[in-house]
Amino acid sequence: MASSLICSETQSRVSSVLNRDVKQFGKKFMFDSNEETCWNSDQGECQWVSLDFPKSVRVSEFQVQFQGGFSAKTCRIEGCPKDGDLTVLSKFYPEDNNSLQSFPIQEAPAVDKIKIMFENSADFFGRIIVYSLDILGETAS
């Protein structure tokens, strides 16, 4: 049974934060289960989120909720073992709306790190706004 792989020991990084205002738009707001808060990237091409897990995991699903008008047209999830190179696990084509979207990942290898690349933003300036992001799967044995 797949469950959320994001825990208090998961380390996250993002490409940018709007006006560097982490108190209002920081990365932590993607994981706080509050529909009023969000991560808001600054402008620029290809924004990203990386997650380092405390244990090796097998990813089975990616869930994301954008703000309509500030979504990615293409998403790419890359993963790697501890000291390995990132390889593409899956590509997604989200809709430009406010709903929670889920994307299955087929037969992903065990990884310790993933990087979600948000390409081709619907926003003219390349900004991405994410209200909720989750990675589902199980701990690799």
N, CA, C and O atoms as a DFTB+ gen file, in Angstrom:
564 C
 N C O
     1  1       0.845      -1.188       0.000
     2  2       0.000       0.000       0.000
     3  2       0.887       1.246       0.000
     4  3       1.740       1.410       0.872
     5  1       0.680       2.104      -0.965
     6  2       1.484       3.320      -1.085
     7  2       1.041       4.359      -0.057
     8  3      -0.151       4.543       0.192
     9  1       2.011       5.019       0.522
    10  2       1.730       6.110       1.459
    11  2       2.716       7.241       1.195
    12  3       3.653       7.079       0.413
    13  1       2.512       8.365       1.832
    14  2       3.371       9.524       1.622
    15  2       4.788       9.194       2.061
    16  3       5.001       8.638       3.138
    17  1       5.757       9.539       1.220
    18  2       7.168       9.307       1.525
    19  2       7.810      10.523       2.177
    20  3       8.945      10.450       2.647
    21  1       7.094      11.637       2.207
    22  2       7.643      12.867       2.770
    23  2       7.424      12.858       4.281
    24  3       6.289      12.771       4.749
    25  1       8.506      12.947       5.032
    26  2       8.432      12.933       6.487
    27  2       9.281      14.076       7.044
    28  3       9.872      14.843       6.284
    29  1       9.337      14.184       8.353
    30  2      10.083      15.283       8.973
    31  2      11.580      15.210       8.670
    32  3      12.277      16.220       8.762
    33  1      12.080      14.027       8.311
    34  2      13.506      13.874       8.004
    35  2      13.817      14.083       6.522
    36  3      14.985      14.094       6.134
    37  1      12.797      14.247       5.700
    38  2      13.008      14.503       4.278
    39  2      13.518      15.928       4.110
    40  3      12.920      16.876       4.619
    41  1      14.620      16.069       3.399
    42  2      15.176      17.399       3.157
    43  2      14.720      17.881       1.789
    44  3      14.816      17.161       0.796
    45  1      14.222      19.116       1.755
    46  2      13.738      19.665       0.489
    47  2      14.511      20.927       0.123
    48  3      14.994      21.661       0.985
    49  1      14.610      21.152      -1.183
    50  2      15.209      22.375      -1.719
    51  2      14.361      22.818      -2.908
    52  3      13.719      21.997      -3.563
    53  1      14.365      24.108      -3.179
    54  2      13.634      24.640      -4.328
    55  2      14.546      25.563      -5.135
    56  3      15.542      26.079      -4.628
    57  1      14.186      25.754      -6.385
    58  2      14.989      26.583      -7.279
    59  2      14.978      28.048      -6.877
    60  3      15.989      28.736      -7.017
    61  1      13.843      28.534      -6.377
    62  2      13.729      29.952      -6.015
    63  2      12.471      30.177      -5.195
    64  3      11.589      29.319      -5.146
    65  1      12.392      31.333      -4.553
    66  2      11.202      31.760      -3.816
    67  2      10.925      33.206      -4.216
    68  3      11.842      34.025      -4.276
    69  1       9.667      33.515      -4.489
    70  2       9.285      34.849      -4.944
    71  2       9.839      35.922      -4.008
    72  3       9.558      35.911      -2.809
    73  1      10.612      36.828      -4.548
    74  2      11.227      37.937      -3.805
    75  2      11.995      37.465      -2.561
    76  3      12.193      38.232      -1.619
    77  1      12.421      36.205      -2.570
    78  2      13.142      35.585      -1.441
    79  2      12.354      35.666      -0.130
    80  3      12.933      35.651       0.956
    81  1      11.035      35.751      -0.248
    82  2      10.150      35.883       0.917
    83  2       9.738      34.492       1.410
    84  3       8.615      34.047       1.175
    85  1      10.673      33.807       2.104
    86  2      10.396      32.439       2.553
    87  2       9.348      32.385       3.654
    88  3       8.711      31.348       3.836
    89  1       9.149      33.477       4.397
    90  2       8.134      33.480       5.456
    91  2       6.725      33.406       4.875
    92  3       5.819      32.856       5.501
    93  1       6.544      33.957       3.686
    94  2       5.220      33.956       3.076
    95  2       5.062      32.899       1.978
    96  3       3.971      32.362       1.785
    97  1       6.162      32.597       1.252
    98  2       6.057      31.724       0.074
    99  2       7.068      30.582       0.064
   100  3       7.365      30.040      -1.000
   101  1       7.604      30.204       1.223
   102  2       8.665      29.200       1.293
   103  2       8.228      27.788       0.955
   104  3       7.038      27.481       0.877
   105  1       9.226      26.937       0.756
   106  2       9.004      25.543       0.349
   107  2       8.181      24.738       1.345
   108  3       7.463      23.817       0.955
   109  1       8.277      25.073       2.621
   110  2       7.567      24.298       3.656
   111  2       6.057      24.308       3.451
   112  3       5.362      23.401       3.910
   113  1       5.546      25.326       2.765
   114  2       4.102      25.448       2.583
   115  2       3.519      24.433       1.597
   116  3       2.301      24.268       1.533
   117  1       4.381      23.748       0.824
   118  2       3.878      22.683      -0.057
   119  2       3.483      21.457       0.746
   120  3       2.704      20.626       0.280
   121  1       4.031      21.340       1.977
   122  2       3.888      20.116       2.755
   123  2       3.091      20.307       4.045
   124  3       3.036      19.393       4.868
   125  1       2.468      21.483       4.240
   126  2       1.818      21.784       5.525
   127  2       0.329      21.429       5.575
   128  3      -0.323      21.657       6.594
   129  1      -0.207      20.878       4.498
   130  2      -1.629      20.480       4.430
   131  2      -2.589      21.642       4.676
   132  3      -3.726      21.432       5.099
   133  1      -2.142      22.847       4.416
   134  2      -2.985      24.029       4.564
   135  2      -3.282      24.582       3.170
   136  3      -2.370      24.988       2.450
   137  1      -4.559      24.595       2.797
   138  2      -4.917      25.046       1.448
   139  2      -4.788      26.558       1.251
   140  3      -4.982      27.053       0.141
   141  1      -4.466      27.287       2.307
   142  2      -4.289      28.739       2.209
   143  2      -2.840      29.139       1.930
   144  3      -2.581      30.290       1.579
   145  1      -1.889      28.206       2.078
   146  2      -0.475      28.538       1.919
   147  2       0.101      27.830       0.695
   148  3      -0.438      26.822       0.240
   149  1       1.210      28.373       0.164
   150  2       1.800      27.801      -1.038
   151  2       3.276      28.162      -1.157
   152  3       3.760      29.102      -0.527
   153  1       3.980      27.382      -1.987
   154  2       5.321      27.772      -2.432
   155  2       5.123      28.545      -3.717
   156  3       4.428      28.084      -4.623
   157  1       5.724      29.709      -3.802
   158  2       5.638      30.549      -4.985
   159  2       7.059      30.778      -5.472
   160  3       7.856      31.418      -4.785
   161  1       7.384      30.261      -6.649
   162  2       8.733      30.452      -7.185
   163  2       8.892      31.873      -7.702
   164  3       7.910      32.572      -7.953
   165  1      10.119      32.279      -7.855
   166  2      10.406      33.539      -8.527
   167  2      10.308      33.270     -10.025
   168  3      10.072      32.132     -10.432
   169  1      10.482      34.285     -10.837
   170  2      10.405      34.074     -12.274
   171  2      11.674      33.396     -12.779
   172  3      12.722      33.465     -12.138
   173  1      11.570      32.753     -13.912
   174  2      12.718      32.092     -14.514
   175  2      12.321      30.793     -15.176
   176  3      11.271      30.217     -14.894
   177  1      13.188      30.351     -16.062
   178  2      12.923      29.137     -16.811
   179  2      13.194      27.906     -15.946
   180  3      14.181      27.871     -15.211
   181  1      12.349      26.926     -16.026
   182  2      12.523      25.619     -15.388
   183  2      12.760      25.686     -13.878
   184  3      13.899      25.604     -13.420
   185  1      11.695      25.832     -13.121
   186  2      11.753      25.790     -11.658
   187  2      11.803      24.325     -11.220
   188  3      11.429      23.436     -11.985
   189  1      12.264      24.069      -9.993
   190  2      12.375      22.685      -9.532
   191  2      12.251      22.568      -8.022
   192  3      12.424      23.536      -7.280
   193  1      11.940      21.336      -7.589
   194  2      11.905      20.948      -6.176
   195  2      12.710      19.663      -6.071
   196  3      12.499      18.737      -6.853
   197  1      13.634      19.594      -5.111
   198  2      14.350      18.331      -4.887
   199  2      14.053      17.832      -3.483
   200  3      13.893      18.620      -2.551
   201  1      13.984      16.515      -3.343
   202  2      13.697      15.869      -2.070
   203  2      14.737      14.791      -1.817
   204  3      14.946      13.910      -2.651
   205  1      15.397      14.865      -0.646
   206  2      16.339      13.844      -0.206
   207  2      15.671      13.056       0.911
   208  3      15.344      13.609       1.961
   209  1      15.473      11.769       0.683
   210  2      14.783      10.917       1.650
   211  2      15.786      10.296       2.627
   212  3      16.931      10.037       2.256
   213  1      15.362      10.056       3.875
   214  2      16.268       9.455       4.863
   215  2      16.593       7.986       4.553
   216  3      17.619       7.471       4.997
   217  1      15.724       7.318       3.796
   218  2      15.931       5.920       3.403
   219  2      15.611       5.790       1.916
   220  3      14.918       6.636       1.351
   221  1      16.110       4.743       1.292
   222  2      15.776       4.478      -0.111
   223  2      14.281       4.213      -0.249
   224  3      13.674       3.565       0.603
   225  1      13.696       4.719      -1.331
   226  2      12.254       4.595      -1.553
   227  2      11.961       4.148      -2.983
   228  3      12.784       4.301      -3.885
   229  1      10.774       3.597      -3.159
   230  2      10.243       3.298      -4.495
   231  2       9.011       4.179      -4.683
   232  3       8.011       4.031      -3.980
   233  1       9.102       5.078      -5.623
   234  2       8.033       6.045      -5.872
   235  2       6.990       5.413      -6.785
   236  3       7.331       4.815      -7.805
   237  1       5.713       5.549      -6.414
   238  2       4.651       4.988      -7.250
   239  2       3.665       6.050      -7.756
   240  3       2.916       5.806      -8.702
   241  1       3.670       7.228      -7.122
   242  2       2.714       8.268      -7.534
   243  2       3.228       9.649      -7.141
   244  3       3.875       9.820      -6.108
   245  1       2.927      10.619      -7.982
   246  2       3.276      12.016      -7.759
   247  2       1.966      12.796      -7.720
   248  3       1.140      12.669      -8.624
   249  1       1.771      13.611      -6.665
   250  2       0.565      14.432      -6.552
   251  2       0.973      15.894      -6.423
   252  3       1.903      16.236      -5.693
   253  1       0.260      16.744      -7.146
   254  2       0.574      18.170      -7.103
   255  2      -0.697      18.989      -7.292
   256  3      -1.597      18.609      -8.041
   257  1      -0.749      20.125      -6.592
   258  2      -1.854      21.068      -6.773
   259  2      -1.241      22.434      -7.044
   260  3      -0.599      23.027      -6.176
   261  1      -1.449      22.922      -8.263
   262  2      -0.965      24.236      -8.679
   263  2      -2.039      25.285      -8.463
   264  3      -3.191      24.958      -8.178
   265  1      -1.659      26.543      -8.600
   266  2      -2.645      27.610      -8.782
   267  2      -2.817      27.762     -10.282
   268  3      -1.837      27.902     -11.013
   269  1      -4.063      27.736     -10.742
   270  2      -4.326      27.908     -12.164
   271  2      -3.674      29.179     -12.684
   272  3      -3.733      30.229     -12.045
   273  1      -3.050      29.069     -13.857
   274  2      -2.329      30.193     -14.437
   275  2      -0.861      30.198     -14.046
   276  3      -0.057      30.905     -14.653
   277  1      -0.507      29.410     -13.032
   278  2       0.884      29.335     -12.557
   279  2       1.324      27.871     -12.448
   280  3       2.081      27.508     -11.547
   281  1       0.847      27.045     -13.364
   282  2       1.200      25.623     -13.354
   283  2       2.301      25.367     -14.377
   284  3       2.631      26.231     -15.190
   285  1       2.853      24.176     -14.319
   286  2       3.816      23.748     -15.324
   287  2       3.056      23.021     -16.421
   288  3       2.112      22.282     -16.141
   289  1       3.460      23.224     -17.659
   290  2       2.842      22.496     -18.759
   291  2       3.459      21.109     -18.884
   292  3       2.807      20.170     -19.339
   293  1       4.719      20.988     -18.480
   294  2       5.437      19.722     -18.502
   295  2       6.173      19.557     -17.185
   296  3       6.815      20.496     -16.716
   297  1       6.090      18.379     -16.581
   298  2       6.852      18.045     -15.376
   299  2       7.698      16.819     -15.675
   300  3       7.280      15.911     -16.393
   301  1       8.884      16.816     -15.113
   302  2       9.775      15.662     -15.259
   303  2      10.256      15.289     -13.866
   304  3      10.722      16.147     -13.116
   305  1      10.145      14.012     -13.517
   306  2      10.664      13.548     -12.233
   307  2      11.920      12.737     -12.514
   308  3      11.914      11.788     -13.298
   309  1      12.995      13.143     -11.848
   310  2      14.266      12.437     -11.952
   311  2      14.590      11.851     -10.592
   312  3      14.174      12.396      -9.570
   313  1      15.315      10.764     -10.563
   314  2      15.694      10.152      -9.303
   315  2      17.062       9.518      -9.390
   316  3      17.570       9.251     -10.479
   317  1      17.661       9.275      -8.221
   318  2      18.967       8.618      -8.184
   319  2      19.217       8.001      -6.816
   320  3      18.639       8.433      -5.818
   321  1      20.097       6.971      -6.770
   322  2      20.555       6.466      -5.483
   323  2      21.494       7.486      -4.842
   324  3      21.805       8.508      -5.454
   325  1      21.947       7.221      -3.618
   326  2      22.726       8.183      -2.834
   327  2      23.767       8.970      -3.618
   328  3      23.706      10.199      -3.651
   329  1      24.708       8.299      -4.243
   330  2      25.782       9.016      -4.929
   331  2      25.707       8.855      -6.441
   332  3      26.711       9.017      -7.134
   333  1      24.528       8.540      -6.952
   334  2      24.369       8.321      -8.382
   335  2      23.983       9.588      -9.130
   336  3      23.813      10.653      -8.538
   337  1      23.851       9.448     -10.431
   338  2      23.424      10.546     -11.285
   339  2      21.911      10.471     -11.482
   340  3      21.335       9.385     -11.544
   341  1      21.280      11.632     -11.577
   342  2      19.835      11.684     -11.787
   343  2      19.475      11.116     -13.154
   344  3      20.128      11.415     -14.154
   345  1      18.428      10.291     -13.186
   346  2      17.884       9.778     -14.440
   347  2      16.374      10.031     -14.432
   348  3      15.756      10.089     -13.369
   349  1      15.800      10.179     -15.595
   350  2      14.370      10.481     -15.708
   351  2      13.550       9.249     -15.327
   352  3      13.737       8.167     -15.885
   353  1      12.634       9.431     -14.361
   354  2      11.725       8.356     -13.947
   355  2      10.409       8.433     -14.712
   356  3       9.823       7.408     -15.058
   357  1       9.946       9.659     -14.973
   358  2       8.664       9.825     -15.643
   359  2       8.483      11.274     -16.077
   360  3       9.107      12.185     -15.534
   361  1       7.610      11.470     -17.073
   362  2       7.215      12.809     -17.510
   363  2       5.709      12.931     -17.376
   364  3       4.977      11.961     -17.572
   365  1       5.247      14.137     -17.038
   366  2       3.820      14.392     -16.847
   367  2       3.434      15.662     -17.571
   368  3       4.270      16.523     -17.843
   369  1       2.164      15.761     -17.876
   370  2       1.627      16.940     -18.557
   371  2       0.397      17.410     -17.786
   372  3      -0.731      17.094     -18.163
   373  1       0.612      18.169     -16.700
   374  2      -0.506      18.610     -15.854
   375  2      -1.442      19.561     -16.590
   376  3      -1.062      20.220     -17.558
   377  1      -2.676      19.610     -16.099
   378  2      -3.637      20.589     -16.591
   379  2      -3.420      21.896     -15.844
   380  3      -2.957      21.901     -14.703
   381  1      -3.755      22.991     -16.486
   382  2      -3.594      24.315     -15.875
   383  2      -4.864      24.655     -15.101
   384  3      -5.725      25.393     -15.582
   385  1      -4.963      24.095     -13.876
   386  2      -6.128      24.368     -13.039
   387  2      -5.732      24.272     -11.568
   388  3      -4.563      24.069     -11.241
   389  1      -6.721      24.420     -10.685
   390  2      -6.469      24.442      -9.240
   391  2      -6.659      23.093      -8.559
   392  3      -6.491      23.002      -7.343
   393  1      -7.002      22.050      -9.296
   394  2      -7.327      20.773      -8.654
   395  2      -6.066      19.957      -8.337
   396  3      -5.021      20.127      -8.965
   397  1      -6.194      19.070      -7.347
   398  2      -5.119      18.145      -7.015
   399  2      -5.024      17.121      -8.139
   400  3      -6.007      16.458      -8.471
   401  1      -3.838      16.997      -8.722
   402  2      -3.630      16.086      -9.841
   403  2      -2.684      14.970      -9.415
   404  3      -1.698      15.207      -8.716
   405  1      -2.999      13.751      -9.846
   406  2      -2.184      12.582      -9.496
   407  2      -1.656      11.925     -10.756
   408  3      -2.360      11.803     -11.758
   409  1      -0.387      11.501     -10.685
   410  2       0.263      10.870     -11.817
   411  2       0.985       9.609     -11.346
   412  3       1.896       9.698     -10.522
   413  1       0.597       8.435     -11.852
   414  2       1.278       7.205     -11.454
   415  2       2.664       7.130     -12.080
   416  3       2.900       7.659     -13.166
   417  1       3.573       6.466     -11.382
   418  2       4.927       6.230     -11.884
   419  2       5.106       4.722     -11.954
   420  3       4.994       4.028     -10.944
   421  1       5.381       4.227     -13.131
   422  2       5.471       2.786     -13.352
   423  2       6.882       2.269     -13.092
   424  3       7.851       2.810     -13.624
   425  1       6.997       1.238     -12.287
   426  2       8.233       0.483     -12.089
   427  2       9.463       1.356     -11.850
   428  3      10.492       1.179     -12.501
   429  1       9.352       2.284     -10.926
   430  2      10.486       3.148     -10.604
   431  2      11.511       2.376      -9.777
   432  3      11.136       1.580      -8.915
   433  1      12.801       2.604     -10.030
   434  2      13.837       1.947      -9.229
   435  2      13.911       2.575      -7.837
   436  3      13.331       3.635      -7.601
   437  1      14.617       1.928      -6.925
   438  2      14.825       2.487      -5.591
   439  2      15.717       3.724      -5.717
   440  3      16.752       3.685      -6.381
   441  1      15.306       4.823      -5.073
   442  2      16.067       6.071      -5.127
   443  2      16.169       6.677      -3.730
   444  3      15.365       6.375      -2.848
   445  1      17.164       7.533      -3.544
   446  2      17.330       8.260      -2.288
   447  2      17.011       9.738      -2.471
   448  3      16.794      10.463      -1.500
   449  1      16.988      10.171      -3.722
   450  2      16.738      11.574      -4.027
   451  2      15.878      11.664      -5.279
   452  3      16.057      10.895      -6.223
   453  1      14.944      12.607      -5.280
   454  2      14.209      12.909      -6.504
   455  2      14.248      14.409      -6.744
   456  3      14.387      15.209      -5.819
   457  1      14.122      14.755      -7.998
   458  2      14.061      16.164      -8.399
   459  2      12.903      16.299      -9.368
   460  3      12.841      15.598     -10.378
   461  1      11.987      17.203      -9.055
   462  2      10.825      17.457      -9.896
   463  2      11.097      18.737     -10.665
   464  3      11.255      19.805     -10.074
   465  1      11.151      18.626     -11.969
   466  2      11.432      19.767     -12.842
   467  2      10.093      20.281     -13.395
   468  3       9.344      19.536     -14.026
   469  1       9.811      21.554     -13.149
   470  2       8.601      22.184     -13.673
   471  2       9.006      22.990     -14.903
   472  3       9.582      24.072     -14.791
   473  1       8.698      22.451     -16.068
   474  2       9.102      23.075     -17.318
   475  2       7.926      23.816     -17.948
   476  3       6.769      23.491     -17.683
   477  1       8.218      24.784     -18.759
   478  2       7.201      25.460     -19.569
   479  2       6.024      25.955     -18.744
   480  3       4.900      25.488     -18.931
   481  1       6.260      26.873     -17.854
   482  2       5.200      27.409     -17.000
   483  2       4.095      28.061     -17.822
   484  3       4.344      28.646     -18.876
   485  1       2.874      27.947     -17.318
   486  2       1.737      28.625     -17.949
   487  2       1.851      30.139     -17.769
   488  3       1.249      30.905     -18.522
   489  1       2.625      30.566     -16.768
   490  2       2.842      31.985     -16.506
   491  2       3.895      32.529     -17.470
   492  3       4.922      31.891     -17.700
   493  1       3.638      33.692     -18.022
   494  2       4.548      34.324     -18.991
   495  2       5.961      34.508     -18.420
   496  3       6.937      34.435     -19.166
   497  1       6.079      34.742     -17.114
   498  2       7.375      34.998     -16.495
   499  2       8.041      33.729     -15.950
   500  3       9.162      33.788     -15.446
   501  1       7.359      32.591     -16.049
   502  2       7.941      31.331     -15.607
   503  2       7.737      31.007     -14.145
   504  3       8.391      30.114     -13.605
   505  1       6.825      31.732     -13.492
   506  2       6.572      31.455     -12.071
   507  2       5.703      30.211     -11.923
   508  3       4.857      29.918     -12.769
   509  1       5.931      29.481     -10.822
   510  2       5.155      28.293     -10.477
   511  2       4.603      28.509      -9.072
   512  3       5.325      28.969      -8.187
   513  1       3.327      28.180      -8.860
   514  2       2.733      28.242      -7.523
   515  2       2.168      26.858      -7.200
   516  3       1.300      26.347      -7.907
   517  1       2.684      26.258      -6.106
   518  2       2.271      24.921      -5.693
   519  2       1.679      24.996      -4.290
   520  3       2.349      25.409      -3.344
   521  1       0.408      24.590      -4.165
   522  2      -0.266      24.548      -2.867
   523  2       0.009      23.242      -2.138
   524  3       0.078      23.210      -0.909
   525  1       0.165      22.172      -2.898
   526  2       0.363      20.862      -2.280
   527  2       1.205      19.996      -3.207
   528  3       0.991      19.964      -4.418
   529  1       2.169      19.293      -2.612
   530  2       2.999      18.364      -3.366
   531  2       3.235      17.148      -2.486
   532  3       3.583      17.281      -1.313
   533  1       3.044      15.959      -3.055
   534  2       3.296      14.743      -2.297
   535  2       3.851      13.670      -3.223
   536  3       3.543      13.620      -4.414
   537  1       4.671      12.823      -2.641
   538  2       5.253      11.684      -3.324
   539  2       4.781      10.442      -2.580
   540  3       5.017      10.299      -1.380
   541  1       4.116       9.550      -3.299
   542  2       3.617       8.321      -2.672
   543  2       4.464       7.136      -3.114
   544  3       5.023       7.125      -4.210
   545  1       4.543       6.157      -2.252
   546  2       5.297       4.951      -2.561
   547  2       5.560       4.167      -1.300
   548  3       4.763       4.190      -0.362
   549  1       6.680       3.473      -1.282
   550  2       7.046       2.682      -0.097
   551  2       8.553       2.690       0.080
   552  3       9.306       2.954      -0.858
   553  1       8.975       2.398       1.295
   554  2      10.402       2.300       1.597
   555  2      10.946       1.075       0.896
   556  3      10.347       0.000       0.947
   557  1      12.087       1.239       0.239
   558  2      12.710       0.096      -0.455
   559  2      13.365      -0.812       0.573
   560  3      13.953      -0.338       1.545
   561  1      13.263      -2.110       0.360
   562  2      13.846      -3.034       1.352
   563  2      15.286      -3.365       1.019
   564  3      15.928      -4.126       1.744
